Amino acid sequence: PAGFPHILASILENESADIIGWSQSGRSFGIREMNAFKDQILPQYFKHDKFSSFQRQLNLYGFRKIVKGNESGCYIHTYFRRGHPELLKQVRRGQMPPCPPRYEHKVYGS
């Protein structure tokens, strides 16, 4: 079975950008319609509708929430980029890649 980073990439590739989509830069993604994301996307891909579980996975894989600038509220990971599936193998559980200080250190609970 595909791991979380591959599933997340598939969601961003296949689902409506009105619900979840890449930022203009392709370096982060945002959830644009939370209710639709919880009701439609999560059960289809993860067999649950708990956003807290999704946030926990983001945190475990080293994603961070952007807190300032144009992409505020979006999630970012050094190796998770639009159009670069070859980098997905670098997105590993328990890994916290270096990140500029404008990002929070954790997603969970933010």
N, C-alpha and C positions, 0 to 999 in steps of 0.2 A: 504493500500500500504506500501511496505517496505521503511524504511527511508534510508538516504544517507549512513550510515555506512554498512548496510546490502547489499545495491546495490554495494558498493565498494568491499566488501568481495566477492560477487558473480562474479564481473568482474575479480578479481584476481584468483578466483577458476576456471573460465570457459574460459577465453580468453587466447590468445597466449602470452606466457612469452616473446616472442620477441618484443611485443608491450608494455605490462605492466606486471610487476611481482614482487614477493617478493624478498627481499635481501636474501643473503645466511643465515643470522641469523634468518630470519622470524620476525624481529622486525620492519622492515620498508619495503616500496615498492618504486619502481621507474618506471617512464615512459621511455621506451627505444626507442620508435619510435613515436615521437610527431605527425607527419603528419597522420599516421595510427590511432593513438589514437583519434585525432580530427575528422577524416573523417569516421571512422568505429565504434569506441567504444562509443564516446559521443552521437551521434544520436540514437544509438540502446538502450542505457540505460537511457538517460536523455532528449531526444527529442530536443537537440540543439548540435551545434558543437563549442561552445565558451569555450575555455580553461579558460578564465578569470572567467567564471561562476563556473567552476569546482574548480578552485583555491579558489574562495570565499567560497564555501561549505567546502573545507578542512579547511580554516581559521575559519569559524563559528563553526566547530566541534572540534577545538583545535589541529588539526594536525600542525606539524612544519616541516620545511625543514632542513635537516642535511647539515651543511656547512663545516664540516671537517671530515677527516678520510675515511675509505673504503666505507662508505655508503653515501658519499657526493652527494647531489642532490636528495637523496631519501626523502620520507615523513614518519614521525613517529608520533605515538600517544601511550601513555602509555598503553592503553587498546585495541589497534588494533594490533593483533598478528596472524601470520599464525598458523592454527590448534587450535585456541581458540575462537570458535564462542560464547561461554558463556560470554565472556568479552564484546561483542558488545553492550550490554545494558548499559555499562558504558561510551560508546562514545556518549556524549550528546551535543546537540547544545548549544553554549554559554559557554561551559566548557573549561577551560584552565588548564589541569593537570600540576603538577610540572614537569619540564624537566631540564636535565643537561645544563650547560651554552654553550655547543658546538653547540646547536641548536638555530636557529632563533626563535623569539617569534611569528612571523606570516609567513604564506605562501604567502598570497596575495601580489602581487607586488614585490616578490623576483625574 
